[in-house]
Amino acid sequence: MSEIPTVPVSDLPDDALMVDVREPGEWAAGHAPGALHIPLGDIPARLDELPVTDDSLPVVCRTDGRSGRAVQWLVQQGFDVVNVEGGMQSWARAGKPLTSDSGQDATIL
C-alpha cells in the first residue's frame, strides 16, 4: 500500500475548501464552513464535482479512515488530494469553525 498524503489541521485555513466524505447525518450535525459534501460511496459517480485548485485538495471524514481510503483511490485516479490528519475530530479540537445544516450547535458525530 502506498503512502497516503496527509495534511495536519493546523496547516489548513479556517475557510479551507475541502471534500467531506462522511454520511449525510454526520455532515448535517456539523461540518467545516468551506467543505463540499460528497459521501464516500458517491465519489466515483461525482468526480466531476471535485473542485479544481492550485493546491492539493484536502479530504476529511470523522477521524481520517474513510477519507484515507478516498484519498488513496483518488490519487490512483490522478487527483492531487491529501487526507486531513485526525479528521473532523481534530478540526473541532483545534477550535476551527463548524456549521450545521439544522441551525443547532454544530457537533461532530
C-alpha positions as CSV (number, residue, x, y, z in Angstrom):
1,M,0.0,0.0,0.0
2,S,1.4,3.3,-1.0
3,E,1.8,6.2,1.5
4,I,-1.3,8.3,1.8
5,P,-0.5,12.0,1.5
6,T,-1.7,13.9,4.6
7,V,-2.1,17.4,6.0
8,P,-2.4,18.4,9.6
9,V,-5.4,20.5,10.6
10,S,-3.0,23.2,11.7
11,D,-1.9,23.7,8.1
12,L,-5.4,24.4,6.9
13,P,-7.1,27.8,6.9
14,D,-10.4,28.1,8.8
15,D,-12.2,28.6,5.5
16,A,-10.4,25.7,3.7
17,L,-12.0,24.2,0.7
18,M,-12.1,20.5,1.3
19,V,-14.2,17.5,0.5
20,D,-16.1,15.9,3.4
21,V,-16.8,12.2,2.7
22,R,-18.9,11.5,5.8
23,E,-22.5,10.3,5.7
24,P,-25.4,12.8,5.4
25,G,-26.3,12.7,9.1
26,E,-22.8,13.4,10.2
27,W,-22.5,16.3,7.7
28,A,-25.8,17.8,8.8
29,A,-24.7,17.7,12.5
30,G,-21.5,19.7,11.9
31,H,-19.0,20.4,9.2
32,A,-16.4,22.9,8.2
33,P,-17.9,26.0,6.5
34,G,-15.8,25.7,3.4
35,A,-16.4,22.0,2.9
36,L,-18.1,20.3,0.0
37,H,-20.2,17.2,0.9
38,I,-19.6,14.1,-1.2
39,P,-20.2,10.9,0.8
40,L,-17.5,8.3,0.3
41,G,-19.7,5.9,-1.7
42,D,-20.7,8.7,-4.1
43,I,-17.2,9.8,-5.0
44,P,-16.8,7.6,-8.1
45,A,-20.0,8.9,-9.6
46,R,-19.3,12.5,-8.6
47,L,-15.7,13.1,-9.7
48,D,-16.8,16.0,-11.9
49,E,-17.9,17.8,-8.8
50,L,-14.4,17.8,-7.2
51,P,-13.1,21.4,-7.2
52,V,-10.1,22.2,-9.3
53,T,-7.5,24.0,-7.1
54,D,-3.9,25.1,-7.4
55,D,-3.1,23.2,-4.2
56,S,-3.7,19.7,-3.0
57,L,-7.4,19.2,-2.2
58,P,-8.0,18.2,1.5
59,V,-10.4,15.3,2.1
60,V,-11.9,14.8,5.5
61,C,-14.1,12.4,7.5
62,R,-14.7,11.9,11.2
63,T,-11.3,10.6,12.2
64,D,-9.4,10.0,8.9
65,G,-10.1,6.4,8.0
66,R,-12.7,6.9,5.3
67,S,-11.0,9.9,3.9
68,G,-7.8,8.0,3.8
69,R,-9.5,5.4,1.6
70,A,-10.9,8.1,-0.6
71,V,-7.5,9.8,-0.9
72,Q,-5.8,6.6,-1.8
73,W,-8.4,5.9,-4.5
74,L,-8.4,9.5,-5.8
75,V,-4.6,9.5,-6.1
76,Q,-4.8,6.4,-8.2
77,Q,-7.2,8.3,-10.5
78,G,-4.7,11.1,-10.8
79,F,-6.2,13.6,-8.4
80,D,-4.0,15.9,-6.2
81,V,-5.6,15.2,-2.8
82,V,-4.5,15.0,0.8
83,N,-6.0,13.3,3.9
84,V,-6.8,15.6,6.8
85,E,-5.0,14.1,9.8
86,G,-7.4,13.2,12.6
87,G,-10.4,14.3,10.5
88,M,-13.2,16.5,11.8
89,Q,-12.5,15.5,15.4
90,S,-9.1,17.1,15.1
91,W,-10.7,20.1,13.3
92,A,-13.1,20.6,16.2
93,R,-10.4,20.1,18.8
94,A,-8.2,22.7,17.1
95,G,-11.1,25.2,17.6
96,K,-11.7,25.5,13.9
97,P,-15.2,26.8,12.8
98,L,-18.1,24.5,12.5
99,T,-21.5,25.0,11.0
100,S,-24.6,22.8,10.9
101,D,-27.5,22.4,8.4
102,S,-30.0,22.4,11.3
103,G,-29.2,25.8,12.8
104,Q,-28.4,23.9,16.1
105,D,-24.9,24.0,17.7
106,A,-22.6,22.1,15.3
107,T,-21.2,18.8,16.6
108,I,-19.0,16.1,15.2
109,L,-20.8,12.7,15.3
